[in-house]
Amino acid sequence: MILRISMLSLIALVLLVSISALTLGCTKISFDEGAWKERVRMADPSLLYADNVDANGLFYNPWMEREKKGGVLKGSFNMLFGRSEDAEVFSDFPENAYTAVNNDYEYLLDTTKNRLSFVGHASFIIQMDSNTILTDPFFSKKALIRKKDVYVDFDFDKVPENPIVLITHNHYDHLDDYSIKKLINKEATFIVPLKLKSYFTKKGAKTVYELGWWDEIELNGIKYTFLPAQHWSRRFRQAANTTLWGSFMIEGSRSIYFSGDTGYFIGFKEFGKKYSIDYALIGAGAYSPRWFMHYSHLNVSEFFDTVDDLGAKIAIPMHFGIISLSNEPLNYPPYDINEYMKENTQYSDRVRTLRVGEYIDMEDNSDK
């Protein structure tokens, strides 16, 4: 009965979106970049440390609340069915130079090396100080009802026992039920945002640490700090913002910042002041159309602003390569970033674009 009700609810949601697309129309909407940058600049950094729970018990971003204009439903159908203001920009680029490469991940069994592997979207496998750390693992074939464009048939037998799994928030492309079940079988330890622990324990996870912003925990010689991010949370049959979201600072023999999903915000400058960051894994995809995505995702220009704010020695863009969730092509962001660096050569030694399946040794930063 529960399954039947859930399926009926899902069908109703799809019908509602389709009807909305027909009745409200698909319009091209402009966006004022200058006004947005000024709004970010004027935010009060002290609010990064403020209480982030409202009177209804819901989480929010106290430095800048998410706009309600237009609503998520209207934004979603315009994004899916509307016209992209950037369609002509995206029309021609060498996509084959940025597609996924084959990787059997056999090297993961050797835990003596320090490596960063990009598995697509926000999924990295970090090997550091004999630890194996997975960020927002997303290895299933779809996010809710949206199928992947590129499916990585990942062999979980290549993951050493007792990995550490970092989850930034509960959206389906970051909290993937299939991957969680597989990693529970590996006796994984999970570090998750507030109000998400029960999701994991109900599935059989034995060790789950639930953190709020600025909370930290040390495991196996590595310190994990859960930091603010400018985003939101929601899951099917769950109200918005009932669970927290955020980013991670990972400090061992290397210091690694993992942004998760976030828009451009004052937190980056604060993190740059507080931490010396060797590697920054920064979202740079799912940004078009800007009028809809600007609050929650970085575009390429903001990616470089974030690199500067963090003061990262090496920055690696992510949030592309396996699933299309916006108007720009699947692998357009790394191309756009490389094109930007042709005119801004000061970033050439600081920004590394990886294809899905590529990895670097953190000792020498060489591509593999």
CORJONOR-V234870 format. One record per backbone hydrogen bond with DSSP energy under -1.0 kcal/mol. NH is the residue of the N-H (numbers start at 1). CO is the residue of the C=O. Records with the same first field share a line. If there is no record, write none. Layout:
# CORJONOR-V234870
NH = CO ; CO
This chain:
# CORJONOR-V234870
5 = 1
6 = 2
7 = 3
8 = 4
9 = 5
10 = 6
11 = 7
12 = 8
13 = 9
14 = 10
15 = 11
16 = 12
17 = 13
18 = 14
19 = 15
20 = 16
21 = 17
22 = 18
23 = 19
24 = 20
36 = 32
37 = 33
38 = 34
39 = 35
40 = 36
41 = 37
42 = 38
43 = 40
47 = 44
48 = 45
49 = 46
54 = 58
57 = 54
59 = 241
60 = 52
64 = 61
75 = 71
76 = 72
77 = 73
78 = 74
79 = 75
80 = 76
81 = 77
82 = 78
87 = 84
90 = 86
95 = 93
97 = 94
98 = 95
101 = 356
108 = 105
109 = 106
110 = 107
115 = 127
116 = 360
117 = 125
118 = 358
119 = 123
121 = 320
123 = 120
125 = 117
126 = 133
127 = 115
128 = 131
131 = 128
133 = 126
134 = 164
135 = 124
136 = 166
143 = 146
146 = 143
148 = 141
149 = 322
150 = 322
154 = 152
158 = 155
159 = 156
162 = 186
164 = 132
165 = 189
166 = 134
167 = 191
174 = 171
175 = 171
180 = 176
181 = 177
182 = 178
183 = 179
184 = 180
185 = 181
187 = 184
188 = 183
189 = 163
190 = 207
191 = 165
192 = 209
194 = 211
196 = 193
201 = 197
202 = 198
204 = 201
205 = 200
209 = 190
211 = 192
214 = 226
215 = 212
217 = 224
219 = 222
222 = 219
223 = 251
224 = 217
225 = 249
226 = 215
227 = 247
231 = 229
238 = 235
241 = 233
242 = 239
244 = 194
247 = 227
248 = 258
249 = 225
250 = 256
251 = 223
252 = 254
256 = 250
257 = 279
258 = 248
259 = 281
263 = 230
268 = 265
270 = 266
271 = 267
272 = 268
273 = 269
274 = 270
275 = 271
278 = 255
279 = 255
280 = 314
281 = 257
282 = 316
284 = 318
293 = 289
294 = 290
297 = 293
303 = 299
304 = 300
305 = 301
306 = 302
307 = 303
308 = 304
309 = 305
310 = 306
311 = 307
312 = 307
313 = 277
314 = 278
315 = 350
316 = 280
318 = 282
319 = 121
321 = 330
327 = 288
332 = 329
336 = 332
337 = 333
338 = 334
339 = 335
340 = 336
341 = 337
344 = 340
347 = 344
348 = 345
350 = 347
351 = 347
352 = 315
357 = 118
358 = 355
360 = 116
361 = 366
362 = 114
365 = 361
368 = 359
